[in-house]
Amino acid sequence: MGLPCYPRIVDVPGPVDLGVIITPAVTIPRLVEECGLAGIEGVIILSRVDRQKGWEKGLCQKAKKYGLRIIGPNSLGVIRPSIGLYATYLKDVPATGSIAFLSRSEGFSRALLDWAIDRHIGFSFFASIGSMVDVGFAELIDYLAYDYPTKSLVLYMEDGVGEARKFISASRTFAREKPLVVLRTGETGQTTENTRTHASSMVGREEIYEAVFKRIGALKVQEATDLFNVAGILSAKRLPQGNRLLIVTNTRGIGSMAANALLSLGGELATLSEAVSRQVQEIVPARRRSLNPINIGEEAQRETYGRVIAAVLSDTDVDGLLVIFTPQGCVTAEDFAWVVRDAFMKTAKPLLVTMVGGKEVKGGRDILRDANIPVYDTAEEAVRVYCFLYRYKRNLELLYETPKELKVEGARAKGDFAHSFRCLLKDGIGRLNEEQAHRFLRACRIPTVDCYLTRDGKEAVAITREFLGYPVVLKVSSPYILSRPDVGGIVTNINSEAELEEEYERLLQRVRKNMPEVRIEGIIIQRMLEMIDYELYLGAKKDKELGMAIIFGMGGVMVEILRDFSVGLPPLNQTLARRLMEETKVFKMLLHGYRGKAPADLSQLEEILVNFSQMLVDFPEIQEIDINPLAVVDGKTCALDARIIIHEGDYCPHLVIPPYPFCYVSSWSLPDGTEVKLRPVRAEDEPLVHEMMVTLSPETMRSRFYQTFMDMTHEMHVKTCNIDYDREVTMVAEIKKGEKKGIIGIGSLLIDLFGKSAEYALLVHDDYQGKGLGFRMTDLFIGIARDRNIGEIYAYIQRNNYRMYRILKKLGFREESLESLEDLLQLRLFLK
């Protein structure tokens, strides 16, 4: 073809940026080695490789040896239309656009790309990453987060994501700035793992993945067509404030279908305000006065569409609008499209359009698409997208909402319980008995009803007489019995000593008859709560890929049949705990009460969930746990039954979201003796951070941000307070004045994606400058950098920031001038 060729890559003169390997599998190790010798930094392997033959380890070793990165094998390649890079064997390639697409799959990726090209959807980036022997989802998501042409990301997943903690960290960073849409076709059916607890029986990996996507701020869709429909409209950043949709149509049947679809998906038909309702009634003929859907009829004029759309969009009770058009009457598709386009330009609300038909509506669709207005073939498709928009907004709220401050502490005598766990595991005992479990929960600040493990009826009588009083409950204690009622292993409402001894023996006989081979540890005796208002369930399980997950919902003997539960990931704060409750059906009863029963104390429930989460963080030995029921009586909540399974070893990840680093908390004193608490920032700190920022002098603000701000927004504070502790360490200096807390200093260490270097910045309030706090915090951050094996810290400061300059120089930083920024200095500290 007239192009120069070379027998080996090392023979190519000059530098080579990228190697693409499309050769038989047996040649790949040699060719990767040669690419490394040639100084190539990136290799894409399109060849098919048998994953069972152990290729991954060898290729990873070569990648590390030469410092090159590998995408593939079993990859379709990488496409970057804006620069003409088509490192793929696909014949049809997409146009330039703003959507990025990532997948491991070959077959589905090819089909999805063909479908997108047919729909004229452009891409900023397309990658099929195959076996992920080196580069995976996390690395590419990090790259795309800072890629200007990419406005949204579409992710197709069939199986694992690689290292889950890295994937979640990268995805959270991406989702803060740009929409992330996911289609996952993973495992189906319920978990087939052991069923020692309700947690392992009810919750499989897919339910935990749902919780992951909510937590990172991503939107999970159900169908392939939704991927690009949703990604396009999300990039316009028109999100509904609520789920109230108004439907305008020129045909009754399709409008009714849209309304039914909306209600079935959990949306709400918007109710017009009285004033707007009167406006619409003046425009629409009397016989068509259904006010949602609004059927303006086939005889509607162009002006009718315009007036109705303008009226309903002005209503604050309407969160979004769907306009349905069928080609009939005197209005052409083009006229309709221009009316919608004009309305779209004047509103910030989401406006979706359904145009039913083929050639007759093509011109109108083209007008709308040129204006980036979403237009759909069916009303059901449009309604589904609207519900996705609302769900996406709810997920984003988890990233941006400031939680209330709750007192979170580790377990009392944490070391003692950790030692007890080790002893149990050493003896081959993989669980706590119920008496031990209740004692452990109380130590972790989860209220329980006292219980005692007894070996015979006389001991039960003595314990009841001294500690409990009547009525009491008897429950069999055995590691092999999951549901006590199924084997006759529970007796309630025992009111006398004679009855207690008699029922004790009967219970043992029933259990031994129903399960003759089972080992019985004894009988648990508890004070009976006579009037339980609500029975809840609180549990957790550890997944082999995604680590620990928390389950909350309706409890009792029907827990696995009713299946009213939600799943979250630790660590939780107050906002996350409340959302976990809100996602269940039982929450409405807890909030408002039911049939004369008092509502639950939701603040106490939030605190229980947060303490439960901290317990899971503190004790990685916990493999599974059931608290069932978690009983609510007169608004107050306590645990009645608990089952805790423990395990030794690291075959499962513990937490895929980094917990609060308590190890960095320390105390220090100002020269006047004022005690300063130095600790990592929390999301709950936003009010204190805001109070500090608004009281800074303009000079101090300019020294930190190189400018002054007229208004410090919530979004700015979120990025300071709600951080990923794997990627960033932000420390605050906190003091107390009486009962009031305040923040007087904030420092941050922003770690690069490879963990090799970090940018340092510090801000000390005017009233506390020159008192040693800046030196103390900088020294503390140097220690944190060493602890994290970071090789270099660098900082940018203004040339006239003499205080900060002296601190950094005193601690060993070296000065470097920045030619492009004459008023700034860069100072570096090399730790290796």
N, C-alpha and C positions, 0 to 999 in steps of 0.2 A: 504493500500500500504506500510505498515511498517513504516510510518512516524508519529511522535507524533502529536497529535491534542489537541486543547484547546477550551473550550466552549466560551470563551470571549477573546478579544485581550488583555485586562488588565491582564489576567492570564498567558500570555507568559513570561517566565523568560528572563531577559536580554533585551538589547535595540533592537528595531525593526526599520529598516531604512525606509521601504516603506509598505504602506497598499494598497491592491487591492480589491476593493469592486465589487462583481458580484451578488448581492442579489436583491430581489424585492424592488421597489422604496420606499415603506412605511418604510422599515428598514434603509434607508440610513442616515437620520438625527441622529438616535441613534448610528449607527456605527461610523459616523464621530466624534461624541462626545466622544465615547470610544477611538477612535484613538488618539484624543487630550489628553485625560487623561493618555494614555499610553506613551505619549511623542513622538509619531511618527511625523516626520516633513513633510512627503509627502504622499498624498493619490491619487490614480487613481481610478475613478469611471467608470466602464464599463457598469453599468446598464442603461437601458432606462428609461427616466423620461419625463413626460409630461411638456413641457416648459410653459404651460399656468397656472400651479398651484402654481406659486410663490415660487418655491424651491430655486431660486438663492439667494435671500436675506438672508434666514435662513442659508444656507451653508456658505455664505461669512462671516456672523457674527461669526459662529463657527470657521472658519479658522482664523479670526483675534483674537478671544478669546484665542486660543491655539498656535498661531504662526505656524500653518501648512499650506501647500500649496496644492491646489486641482486641478487636471486635470480631466475634464469631468463635469457632466455625459454625456451620449450618446457618448461615446468614444470607438474607437477600441483599445485604449491602447498605450503603448510605447514599442518600440523595440530598443535594443542597442546590436547589434550582437557581437561587440568586447569583451564584458564582459559576454555574455550569458544571458542578461536580455530580457525576452520575456513576458512582462506584458500585454498579449493580449489573446483573445480567438480564434485568427486565428490559423489554423492548419499549413499552409505553411508559413515559415519564410524565410527572405532573408539572403544572405551571407554577410560577412563583406565587406564594400566598403568605399568610400569617399564622397558619396552624402547623405545629410540629406533631409528628406521629412516631411513637416508639412501640415496639413489640418484639417478642422472642420468636413468634410463630412465622413460618414461611408460607404455608398454604393460605391461612386466613389473611395475612398481611397482603399477599398478592391480590386476593379477591377484593379486599377492602380498598386497595389502591386503585384497582380497575373501576370500582364503583365510584370512588371519589373523582377520578379523571372524567368519567362519564357525566358527573354532576357539575363539572367545571370548578371543583374545589382545588385551590392552590395550597402549596405547602412551603413553609420556611425551612423545614428539615424533615427527613424521613429516614428512619433507621430500623432495620431488623437485626437484632443483636444476637440471635441464635443461642449458642450454648453458654454464653457469658463466662468463658474461662478467665477473663480479666475484666474488661469494661462491662458494666452492668447498667441497670436502670438508674441507680443512684448517681453515678458519674455523669451520665448524659443529662439527667434532670438538673443537676448542678450547673452544667454548661448552658443549658437552655434558659435557666433562670436569669442569666445575665446576657442573653442573646437578644439584641434589640429587635430584629425582624420577627421574632416569635412572640405572638400576642396571647396564644393559648396552647395548651398541650393536650393531646389525645393519647391515652395509654391503653393498649390492649394486653391483657394478661390471661394466660391459660393456667400457669402453675406458679412456682415460687418467684420471689422478687430478689433472690440473692440474700445478702445480709440485711435482715429486716430493719435493724436499727439505722443503718446508713440510708436505706430507702426512705424510711419515714422522716428522717432528719432532712434529706434533700427535698422531699415532697412538701414538707411544711414550709421550708424556705421559699419554694416556688409558688405555692398557693397563696402566700401573703401578697404577692405582686400580680400574679396572672392566674387565670382559670385553669384548673387541672380536671380533666374529664376521664373517667375510667370505665372500661367494659371488662368485666372479669367473668370467665367461664371456667370456674374451678371445680372443686369436688361437689358432687351431688349427694343428697341423702344425709342422714344423721351420722354422727361420729360412730366409729366401730371400736373405739378405744375401750378400756375397762370402764365399768360403770359402778365404781365404788361410791360415787356421789351423784346427786342430781346434776351437778355442774357438768360432769363429763358426759352424762347421758343426754342432756338437753342441747348443749352448745358444741358445734363443730367449728372447723376452721373458717368456713364461709361467713358464719355469724361474727367471728372475730375480725375478719377482713372488713366487714361492713363497719365495725367500730373503728378500725384503722382509718378508713376513708373519711369518716365523719371527723375524726380527731385531727387529721392533717388539713382539713378544709377542702378536700376533693369532692367531686360529684360522681357518684356511680350511676350508670345508666344500664338499662336492661337489653337494649337492642342495638345492633350495629348501626342502623340509620341514625339513631339518636346521638352517636358520637360526634359527628360533624355538625348536625343540626344545633346541638347544644353548644359546642365549642365556638361556633360562629357568633351566636347571639350573646354568649357570656363575654366575649372579647369586647363587645360594645358597652359593657358595664352598666346595663340597664336592669337593675334587679328590683323585684317587687318588694314593697315594704310589708306586705302580708299576702295571704293566699286568696284574696277576694277578687275574682275575675268577672268582668262584664263582657257579655257576648252580644254582638250586633250581627244580624244575618238578614239576607233577603229571601230565605226559604226556611219555613218552620221546621221541617224534618231534620235537616242537618244541624240546626241550632239546638234542637232537643237532644240529638246524639252528643253534641259537644257538652251540654249541661250534664248529661248522665255520666259521661267520661270524667268530667271534673269532680263530681261528687264521689265517684268510685275510687278516685285517686287521692282522696282526702282534701281536695280543694273546697272552696266555698263560693257560691254564687253571690256576687256583690249586690247589696241592696242600695239603690240610689237614695240620696238625701231628698227631703221633701221639695226643696227648691228645684233641683235638677230634674226630679220626676215630673214636675209641672212643665218644665221646658220641653221634655221629651214628648209628653202627651199633647202639647201644642203642635209638634212636628209630625208625629206618627198618627195615621188614621185611627179612629176610635176602636175599630174592630181588631186592632193589632196591639192592644195596650199591655201585653205582657212585658214587664219591665226587666226581665232577665231570664231567657234571651229576649232581646228587643228585635222583633221581626218587622223590618221596615217595608217588606213586600217587594214583589217583582216590578211594581210600577214606580218605585222610588226614583227620583231625579238625582242628578249629581249633587245638587245643592242639599238634598235631604241627607245624603251620606255625610257631607261635610258638617252640617249643623248638629246632627246626632253625635258624631264622633267627638266634635269639639265640646259639646255639653257634658258627655259622660266622662271625658278625660279631665274636666275641671273639678269633678266631684272627689273630695278627699276620702270618701268611703269606697272608692274604686282603686284597687292596687294595680290592675293591669287590664288590657283590652284585647279581645280577639274579634276580628272582623271577618265574616264569612261572605264570599262572593260566588254566586253561580251565574253563568252567562244567560241572562233572560231580561226582558224588559228593554228599556231604552238607553240604559247606561252601558257603555262599552267597557271592556276590561282595562283599556288604557285610561279612560276617564276616571274610573274607580281608582286605579293605581296612583294617578296624580293627586287625587283628593287625600288618599292615605299618606302619600309622601309629604304633603304639606302639613298634615296633622302630626306626623312623626317628628318633623323638624321643630315643632313647638312644644313638645312634651318630653319629660325625663322618664316617664313611665314606660314599662315594656309594652310594645304594641306588636301583636302577631297577626298574621293574615293567612287565611285559607282561601285558595282559589281553585274551585273544582272545575275540571275540564281539561281539554287538550289544546289544540291549535287556537281555539277561540280565546284562550286566556294567556297564551304565550307572551304576547306583547306587554300585557300588564305585569306578568311575572318578571320580565326583563327590566322594566322600569323600577320595580321594587328592589330587585337584587342589585341593580346598579347603585341604589341608595343605601345598600346594606340593611334593608328591612327584611326580616325573616318571613318567608312565604312557604306554606306547606300544602301538600296535595289533599290531605284529609283534616277534618276538624279534630279528630281524636289525636292525631300526631301533634297538632299545635297545642292542644290542652296538656298533653304529656310533657311537652317542652316547658310550658309555663310552670307546671308543678315541679319540674327539675330546677327551674330558676329559683323558686321559693326555697326548695330544699338546700340548694347551694348557698343561698343567703344565710339560712339557719346554720349551716356548717361553718361559714365564715364568722358568724357571731361568736362561735367557740374560740376562735383565734383572737378576737378583738374585745370581748366583753371582760370588764374588770370584776373579778370576784370579790365578795365580801371577805374580810379577814376572819379566819377561824384559828383558834389555838390548836396547833398540830405538834404533837410530841411523840417521841418514840415510846416503846413499851417500857413500863417500870421494870427494873431488873432485867434489861434486855440480855445481858451476858448470861444470866442464870438460865433463861429459857433457851438460849442458843446452846448452852452446855447440856441441858436436858434433852434437846433434840438429838445432839450427837450421841448421847448415851442410849437413847431409844433406838437409833439407827444401828449403833454398834451391837446391840442385843438382837438385831433383826426385827424390831418392831417398827412398822412403817406408819403408825398412826397414834394419835393421842386418844386415851379413853375419854368419856364424856366429862368426867370430873376434871381431868387435866385440861380439856378444851375450854371449859367454862372459866377456870382459873386464868388461863392464858388470855381469853377474850377480855376479862375484867382488867387485866394488866395493860391491855392495849386500849383501854378506855371505851370498851363496848359494853353497855349495861347488860347484865344477865340475871336470871333467876337462880338463886343458890341451888346446887344439886349435890347429892352425895352418892357415891358408889358403895353399895352394900352387898354382903355375901349371904345373909340369911334374914328371915323375917324378924327375928328378935333384935338384930342390929338396926333394922329399918324402924322398928317401933321406938327404940331408944333415941335414935337421931331425930325422929319426928317430935318426940316428947320434949327434947332439949332445944332444938334449933328451928323447927318448922311450924308445927301446929297444923291443924286440919282445916280444909281438906287437902289431900296430897295426890300426886300422880306417881304411878310406877311404870318404868320403861326398861325393857331388856337392853343390856349393853353387850354388843357383839360386833366385831369388825366385819362380819360376813352378812349382816342383816341391814339392807338399805331402807326398807319400808317396814316399820314395826307393825302397823295395823294388818299387813298381809299375813303375818305369822302369829297374830294374837299377842303381840309383844308389848301392849300398852294397856293400862287400866287407869281410868280417871275417876275423880270425885269420890275418893275413899275418905270416910268421915270418922272412923273409930279404930282403936288398936286391934280389936278382934277382927274387924273387916280387913285391916291391913295385913295381918298374918295370913288370913285365909286367901286373900287375893294374890299375895306374894307367891304361895305355893301353886295356885292355879295357873298363874302366868308362866311359871317355870315349866309346868307340865305341858301346857299348850305349845310353847315354843319347842320343847324337846320332841313332842309328837309331830309337829309340822316340819321341823328341821332336825332330825335326830343326829346328824353328823356335825352340826355346827358347834363351835366353841363359844360358851357363854362366859363372859368376864364377871358378871354379877348383875344386880338390878339397881338402876338409878331411881332415886326418890327425890321428888321436888314438891315444893309448895304449889298448889294448883291456882292458876289465875282463872277465876270463875266466869268472868265476862270479857272475853277477847273481842274487840271490835273488828280488827283486821289482821289477817295472817299474811305476812310478807315473806319473801325469800331473798337472802343475800348469800352469794357464793362466789367462788373463783376457781379457775383451772389454769394450768400452764400448758400452752401449746408448744409443740416441738419446733415450730418455725417462728411463731409470733409472741412467744413468752406468755406472761400472766395476763389474764382477762378477768374482769369483774362482771358478775351477773346480778341484776336486781329485778324483782317483780312480785307477782302475786304468789303466795306460798300456801302451805298446808298440804294435805294428802293428795290434792288434785294438781299439784304443781307441774307435773310432767304432761298432764292431759290438757290443762288450760293454756299452758305455754305463753303466758302473758309476762314477758320479760324483755329487758334491754341489756345490751352488752357495752361495756366501756373498758378503757385501758388505764391502769395506774401509771403515774400518780394522779389523783384527783384533787381539784380544789373545789371551792363552794359552787362555782358556776357549773363545772363538769358534773358534780354530784346532783345538782338540781336538774340538769338536762337528762341525766340517767333516769331520774324518777319520772320526768315529764313524758318520756317516750313509752311509758306503759299505760295500759287502760286503767289500772287500779289507781293511778295518780289522781284522777278526778274525785274519787271517793276520799282519798287522803286529804285533798285540798278543801273540799266542801262538806265532807261528812256524808252519811248515807242512812236514810230511814231512822233518824233520831240519834244516830251515833255521831260522836264528836269528831271533827277533823283531826288529823294527826298534827303534832308539833313538827312542822317541816324543818325548822331550824335545827332541832335535835336530830332529825333523820339525816340532814346534810352533814352534821358533825359526825354521826356514826359512820356514814359512808367514807368521809375523809379519813377518819381514824382507821377504818378497815383497810383503806388503800395504803396508809402509812405502814400498817402491820405487814402487808404483803411486800412493801419495799424493804422493810427491815429484816424480814425472815425469808431469804431465798429458798430455805428448806421446804417451805409449804408448796405442795404439789397440787392439791385440791382441797376445797373447803366448802361445806354446806352450813348455813345457819337457817334452819327451817323447823318451826316458824320463827320469824322475827315478829313478835307479837306487839300490837298497838292496843293499849288499854287506857281509856280516858285521855287520849292524845299522846301519851308517853309510850316509848318503844323500848323493848328489851328482848334479848335472845333467850329462847326456851331450849332448843336443841342445837347441838353443834357437832359436826364431824370434820376432823382435820387429818388429812393424809400428808405425810412428809416423805421426802426422798433426798438421798445424798447423790451428788454428782452434777455435772454440767452438761448433760445431754440435751437439755432445753435451755434456750436463752431465758434470762430472768425478766428483764424489762426492756422493751423496745423503745421506750421514751425515757430519756434520762431524768432521774429524780433530782430533787433539790439537794445540792451538795453541802450537807451539814458540816462536812469535814473542813470547810473553809471559814466557818464561823469562829470569831475570836473577839477578845476585848482589848481595849487600849484606853489610855487616859490623856486628856488635854493637859497642858501645863497647870491650869487652875484646878485640876482634879476631876473635872467633868468626865464621867465614864462614856466611852464611845463603843458601840457595838459594831464591828465590821462583819458584814455578812453578805452572801449573794442576794441579788435582788429577787423579788417575787412579783407575780402579776398583781397581787393585792396592794403593792406599793404605789400604784399610780397616783392616788390623791396626795401622798407625801412628796412624790417626785414633782408633781405639778406645783405644789406649794413652794418648793425650793426654787423651781425655775422662774416663777413669776416674781420672785423677790431678788433676783440677781441684778447687779448693776449692768448697764450696757457694755462697759469695758470687759467685765468678766465673761459675759455671754459671747462677745466677739472673740475673746482669747480662746474659747473652746470651739465655737461653731463658725468663726470667721465672718459672722454677720449677727444682726439682732433680729428677733422675731416679735411681730406685733401680737401674735396669738399662738400659744402653745396648744396644739390640738390633741385630741384623744389618740388619733392614729400615731402621732409622734411619740407619745408616751408608751403606747403598746409596744413599739419596737424597742424601747428601752427596758421595759419591765417584763414583758412576756417573751422570754428568750429560750433558745435551745442550748442547754448547758454543755452539750458536746461541741458546739460550734463557737460559743461565746461565753465569756465569764464577765458578768457585770457585778461589781461589789458596791454596796452603799455603806456610808458611815451614818449610824443612827444614834441619836441622843434622846433623852427624856427630860422634859421640863414639867415637873409635877407628874400628872397622869397623861400628858400629851407627848406623843412621839414626833420627832422631826428628822429629816434627812439633811445632812450638812455637806455631804460629798458623794460623788459618783465617779467610779472609774470602770473602764471596760477594756477587755482584751479580746479582739476579734481575730479568731484563728483562721488561717487560710484553709482551702479545701484539702490540702495534703498534710496538714498538721505540722508543717515545717517552720512557719513563721507566724507572727501575730502583730496586729496593729494595736498600739496602746493609746488611750486617751483618758484624761482626768479632768474633773471639774470640782472645785472646792468653793463653797459659798463664801461671799465677801467677808462675812462676820467671823470666819474661822480660818482665813488665810494667814500665813506666817506663824502658825502655831504647831508646825510639825506634822500635820495630818497628811499633806501631800507626799512628804517623804515616806511616812509610814505606809500609806496605801501603795505607793510605787514599789517599795521593797516587798510588800505582800504579793503584788502581782508578779514580780520576778520569781518569787518562790512558787507560785502557781504555775508559771510557765515551765520552770524546771520540773515540777511534779508531772506535767503533761508531756515532757520530753520535747518541748518546742526549742528549735535551734536558734531563733533570732526574734527579738522584739524591736519594733521601730515605732517612732512617734513623729508627728508633724506639729510644729509649734510656730507661732509668729515670732519674728525676730525680737520684738519688744517684750516678749513674755519672759522677763528675766527670772522670776521665781521658779517657773517650771524648768527653765534652762539650767539653773543652778542645781535643782534636784536631780535631773537626769545626768548631768555631768558628774555629780558627786557619786552616783550609783554606777558609773562606768560606761554610760552611753557615749558614742562617738558622733561627732558632728559632721553632717554632709550638707552642702548647699544644693538648692534646687534651681537650676538655671532657668527653667520655665516659670518658676514661681519665686520671684526675687524676695518677696516679703515673708517667705516661709523657710524654716530650717527642717531638715530631717535628721533625727538622731537615732542611732542603732546600737543595740546591745547584743553581742554574740554570746550565746550560752554554751556553744559546743566548739 
